[in-house]
Amino acid sequence: MTILFVLLTFLVIMFITYYTRGGQAAAQRPLVFANAVAPHMVRDLGFEIPKGYCFHPGHTWVLDEGGQNARIGLDSFTANLVGKIDNLEVASLNRWVRQGQKIWSITRDGMTIDMVSPVEGVLVAVNPAIQTDPSLLTKDPYKDGWVCVIKSPDIATNTKNLLRDSFVGPWMQFTLRRLSAMLPQMAPAMAQDGGVPIAGVLTHVDSKVQRAMVKEFFLT
């Protein structure tokens, strides 16, 4: 009986170890999400705004796709302010991020900008397309240029703290006014079509102004 008990105990330990390791390995594998659907764009105060998206004051957006899945990215203001992106570094998979906490960094000509998460949750997927082609971030920020997906169990509460619907246009307009105030010498050529800054404005100022703009608009 003693030998039989020892063998059974050994088998139970092996069973538990096998499935525990299997579960851990599965947790490390990135989830694959379908490509983003092209958003319906509405025009408000000269801005093209994706309907249904919510915006963080740090210029990141979130789209609630159901099932606690929150697809997030950067907005068109950021895309135009930076102009182009040389590199992107996203937080590691399965990491828990808080709303307003740094989740990725973008680099342009040696200048790095940290950007914050619009919602709280676990990072479960990163867009593979932008890892090979970071230019998608600025070419198509609301569709193919999405950055990652967060499993956000409290997304309904999180989005109440964000800008949405009729509040987005006035906020973007106010943001552009703040940018013009920071760069009065460039104000006449600041915007294209009245809605967004000309591409790469951030690279046309000295490092001190760059740091002030990053703090002002990206809250980092």
VENDAVEN-V540628 format. One record per residue. SS is DSSP state (A for helix, B for strand, O for the rest). PHI is phi in degrees with one decimal (NA if undefined). BURIAL is I if it has 9 or more other ideal C-beta (glycine too) atoms within 8 Angstrom, else O. Layout:
# VENDAVEN-V540628
ss: [SS;SS]
phi: [PHI;PHI]
burial: [BURIAL;BURIAL]
This chain:
# VENDAVEN-V540628
ss: [O;A;A;A;A;A;A;A;A;A;A;A;A;A;A;A;A;A;A;A;A;A;A;A;A;A;A;A;O;O;O;O;O;O;O;O;O;O;O;O;B;B;B;B;O;O;B;B;B;B;O;O;O;B;B;O;O;O;O;B;B;B;B;B;O;O;O;O;B;B;B;B;B;B;O;A;A;A;A;A;A;A;O;O;O;O;B;B;B;B;O;O;O;O;O;B;B;O;O;O;O;B;B;B;B;B;B;B;O;O;B;B;B;B;B;B;O;O;O;O;B;B;B;B;B;B;O;A;A;A;A;A;O;O;O;A;A;A;A;O;O;O;O;O;O;O;O;B;B;B;B;O;O;O;A;A;A;A;A;O;O;O;B;B;O;A;A;A;A;A;A;A;A;A;A;A;A;A;A;A;A;A;O;A;A;A;A;A;A;O;B;B;O;O;O;B;B;O;O;O;A;A;A;A;O;O;A;A;A;A;A;A;A;A;A;A;A;A;O;O]
phi: [NA;-62.6;-63.5;-62.2;-63.2;-62.9;-63.7;-63.9;-61.0;-61.9;-65.2;-63.5;-62.6;-62.6;-61.5;-64.4;-63.2;-61.6;-75.9;-66.6;-65.7;-63.4;-65.9;-65.3;-63.2;-64.7;-67.3;-79.9;-76.0;-67.2;-77.5;-106.4;-112.0;-63.1;-60.7;-65.8;-84.0;-58.9;-75.5;-82.1;-94.0;-119.4;-101.2;-143.2;55.8;88.9;-108.9;-91.7;-118.7;-73.5;-68.9;91.4;-85.6;-113.8;-120.2;-86.1;-57.8;-85.4;68.5;-116.0;-122.3;-138.8;-123.1;-76.4;-103.9;84.2;63.1;67.2;-89.6;-119.5;-86.4;-131.3;-165.7;-104.3;-92.5;-67.5;-61.6;-62.9;-55.8;-79.3;-61.9;-83.3;90.8;-149.1;-125.1;-85.8;-152.6;-134.5;-125.3;-106.7;-55.9;-69.3;-61.7;69.6;-87.2;-85.6;-119.9;-91.8;-63.4;88.6;-93.1;-55.8;-126.5;-151.5;-128.6;-116.3;-126.3;-138.6;50.7;84.0;-94.3;-108.6;-122.1;-86.4;-124.7;-105.4;-80.5;-77.4;-138.5;-103.2;159.3;-102.6;-73.7;-112.2;-158.7;-123.3;-63.5;-65.8;-64.7;-76.1;-71.6;-97.5;-139.5;-60.3;-64.0;-60.9;-59.7;-97.5;-72.9;-146.3;-64.1;-99.7;-132.1;-66.7;-91.3;-59.9;-98.9;-157.9;-121.6;-114.9;-83.5;-115.6;-65.5;-117.1;-62.7;-61.8;-71.8;-58.9;-70.3;-66.8;-90.4;-110.1;-89.7;-151.0;52.5;-70.8;-85.8;-71.3;-56.6;-59.0;-64.2;-65.3;-63.7;-64.4;-62.2;-65.3;-65.1;-64.3;-64.1;-62.1;-67.8;-77.2;-129.1;-59.3;-69.6;-107.3;-54.1;-60.4;-113.3;-70.2;-118.4;-108.2;58.9;74.6;-113.3;-134.2;-67.7;-62.9;-59.1;81.0;-54.6;-59.9;-84.7;-97.1;-122.7;-74.4;-61.8;-65.6;-68.3;-57.4;-62.4;-65.6;-69.6;-62.1;-64.9;-69.3;-99.1;-110.2;58.2;-129.6]
burial: [O;O;O;O;O;O;O;O;O;O;O;O;O;O;O;O;O;O;O;O;O;O;O;O;O;O;O;O;O;O;O;O;O;O;O;I;O;O;I;O;I;O;O;I;O;I;I;O;I;I;O;O;I;I;I;I;O;I;I;I;I;I;I;I;O;O;O;I;I;I;I;I;I;I;I;I;I;I;I;I;I;I;I;I;I;O;O;I;O;I;O;O;I;O;O;O;I;O;I;O;O;I;I;I;I;I;I;I;O;O;I;O;I;I;I;I;I;I;I;I;I;I;I;I;I;I;I;O;O;I;I;O;O;I;O;I;I;I;I;O;I;I;I;I;I;I;I;I;I;I;I;I;O;I;I;O;O;I;I;O;O;I;I;I;O;O;O;I;I;I;I;I;I;O;I;I;O;I;I;I;O;I;I;O;O;I;O;O;O;I;I;O;O;O;I;I;I;I;O;I;I;I;I;O;I;O;O;O;I;I;O;I;I;I;I;O;I;I;O;I]
